Structures are given as structure tokens and as C-alpha cells.
Amino acid sequence: MEDLYFSEEHKMLRDMVKEFAQNEVKPLAQELDEKGEFPHETVKKMSNLGLMGIPWEEKYGGTGMDTLALVIAIEELGKVCCSTAATLMAHTSLGTAPIVMFGTEEQKSKYLPSLASGEKIGAFGLTEPNAGSDAGNTQTRAVLDGEQYIVNGEKAFCTNAGVSSVLIFTAVIVENGKENGISAFVVESDTEGISFNPPEKKMGWCASDTRSVFFKDMCIPKSAILGNPEKGFKQFLQTLTSGRITIGALSIGTAQGAFDKALAYSQEREAFGKSINRFQGVSFKLSDMATQIEASRHLVYHAAWIKDQGLPAIREASMAKLFSSETAMKVTTEAIQILGGYGYIKEYDVERFFRD
């Protein structure tokens, strides 16, 4: 599969991120999960390696690679720490991509260099208490008042929000008392009128920052709008297409990390005089797990390749996200079964992969 999708540059990136993940991320993963601490030092190191701006043009401080390269990096990080991988995923696909895709040259020059370098972290606020999958039911309002908008509303489950410097969010534009559709805006996270809840206490992704964002009479200029206001809804749906591909990569990494633990344990653990991977009950599980991971990888890599060709990837991205996320759930569940009682113990890691 590598020869089908990967260039030599992709392979070099994979090897570099894999080494970084094993040496720098893996030793901290369990402690960060238990304490619920954001991996600040790890993010700094990822920034130094250029991982925070993988698919963006070099003139904006990026690495100048592509979506597939981002998928590779997220997958490798996800094999050892889903929280760290999720941080990179949300920063790039959601917190930066809309500026690249729809921003004016002025917005790109203002925000992209610091985001692509990792000096600043980006976040994207879409979900609300009453608008998750039903994004069209967005309640946040941006009311035009002269040359500025006054924003009031709330966003929930916003990844990276509390550690972000740049926040993209969606809101219904109201002009002269009339609603004119949903648009995306980009602002500094310390803009007056923005406040954040404490981090959510989650089952998984414990070292990833997730919290609610509140807007109260926040005044922002017209220049904060991203893209064409008349096409705002379609534009942020395009953003979610990229997000689905990278969620697929995150799912593959999570599944692969759990599978590797289960496989190694099955080769070492003996019962009735032989290693347990020689029993069909275990070997069939491992075979199914490996097959599902490989199928997920094909779907995600193909979706990334389609997007990198500049072709519509909504269908491929949705399939990749669906299949790979369900695979992650199945594989991590089976990994716990293979480890038996040890699968329930934190130091063996598979229960963390299961929660993530």
C-alpha cells in the first residue's frame, strides 16, 4: 500500500514522526491521560519539527506537503497517544484549514504564519447544545451594527479551545432584523466578550483540551468573516470533509496501537503449553482486527489522495470516517478480550485505547 500512495517524502515523514512518537510521546501518554494534562511541551516539540503546518504552503510557514502527509503524522501519533494526535488533528483540519480555504490574503498573512509554525494553536467552534449534527440549527447570532458584528451564543465540545490563540466559529448573520444564513468568523481567542468553561472531564482524549466557549456582546469587525457570507454553510461543510479524513487517521492509529499490544501479548502469553495466538479463538480475532485496520487504511488514504487531487471527496471522506471509527471501537474491544484481566489494567494501555 505504501508504494501505491506514498512518495519518498511521505516515507521520510512517517519514519520521523514514528521515531518522535515512540521516544517523546509514548513515555508521557499514560501520565497525561491520568492527570488530564494538555501536552504543552510535546506540542512545542511538534512545532519545532514542522508538524503543526504540514499541508500548508511554505510561504505561510507550512511544510508544503499534503493531506496524505497529515494523515500519516496523525496515524503515527495516534498509535501511542490519541490526545496528542487529536490536538494536531483539530489544530490543522479545523482550526487552520478554513483560513487556508476561504480566507482573504490579509487574513492568511495575519493568521497562517503563527498557526503553521505552531506558535499559536487554532480551534474551531461549530457544535452547540442544540446544534451538533444538525448544524443548520445554530443558535449563535452575529448581529450587524454599523461596521461591526455583535456576537452572542455558545459553542460546546470545542477541541483546543482553552489553549488556542485563534478561534474560528460559526454564527447566523442578522442584518436589519433578518437572518442571512450561517457564516464562519475568525478572531483572536482573547477578544473581549469571549469566555471559556473549565476543561470537560472526559472518558477518553483526557489530555486533549475540550470545553465550552461563550460569546457575550462580543464586537468584531466585518473583516472577521471568513469567505463569502452567502456561501458560509457550504464552506464550513467543506471544512468538515477534511476533518472526517483526519478523524479516520486518528481512528486507524488508535486501532493499530491497541492491535500491536494485543498481538505482542498473544505471542508471549502461554496457556496449555503454547502461546495463546496459536488457538483459533485468539488467532481469528487477530486476523479480523488486522483486516479491518487494513481496510480502514485503504479508505482513509484513498480519501486523502482524492482530496489532494482537488476532486470532491465528501463521499470518500464520510465512508473513511464511518468505517475506521467503527473499526477502532471493535479492535480496541477485542484487544481487551485478548489480554483478559490485564486488558482491564491501566499499565497495559489497551483500556486507554478503548476509552479514546
C-alpha positions, 0 to 999 in steps of 0.5 A: 500500500505504501508504494501505491500512495506514498512518495519518498517524502511521505516515507521520510515523514512517517519514519520521523514522526514514528521515531518522535512518537515512540521516544517523546510521546509514548513515555508521557501518554499514560501520565497525561491521560491520568492527570488530564494534562494538555501536552504543552511541551510535546506540542512545542516539540511538534512545532519545532519539527514542522508538524503543526503546518504540514499541508500548508504552503511554505510561504505561510510557514507550512511544510508544503506537503499534503493531506496524505502527509497529515494523515500519516503524522496523525496515524503515527501519533495516534498509535501511542497517544490519541490526545496528542494526535487529536490536538494536531488533528483539530489544530490543522483540519479545523482550526487552520484549514478554513483560513487556508480555504476561504480566507482573504490574503490579509487574513492568511498573512495575519493568521497562517504564519503563527498557526503553521509554525505552531506558535499559536494553536487554532480551534474551531467552534461549530457544535452547540447544545442544540446544534451538533449534527444538525448544524443548520440549527445554530443558535449563535447570532452575529448581529450587524451594527454599523461596521461591526458584528455583535456576537452572542451564543455558545459553542460546546465540545470545542477541541483546543479551545482553552489553549488556542490563540485563534478561534474560528466559529460559526454564527447566523448573520442578522442584518436589519432584523433578518437572518442571512444564513450561517457564516464562519468568523475568525478572531483572536481567542482573547477578544473581549466578550469571549469566555471559556468553561473549565476543561470537560472531564472526559472518558477518553482524549483526557489530555486533549483540551475540550470545553465550552466557549461563550460569546457575550456582546462580543464586537468584531469587525466585518473583516472577521468573516471568513469567505463569502457570507452567502456561501458560509454553510457550504464552506464550513461543510467543506471544512468538515470533509477534511476533518472526517479524513483526519478523524479516520487517521486518528481512528486507524492509529488508535486501532493499530496501537491497541492491535500491536499490544494485543498481538505482542501479548498473544505471542508471549502469553502461554496457556496449555503449553503454547502461546495463546495466538496459536488457538483459533479463538485468539488467532481469528480475532487477530486476523479480523482486527488486522483486516479491518485496520487494513481496510480502514487504511485503504479508505482513509488514504484513498480519501486523502489522495482524492482530496489532494487531487482537488476532486470532491471527496465528501463521499470518500471522506464520510465512508473513511470516517464511518468505517475506521471509527467503527473499526477502532471501537471493535479492535480496541474491544477485542484487544481487551478480550485478548489480554483478559484481566490485564486488558482491564489494567491501566499499565497495559494501555489497551483500556486507554485505547478503548476509552479514546 
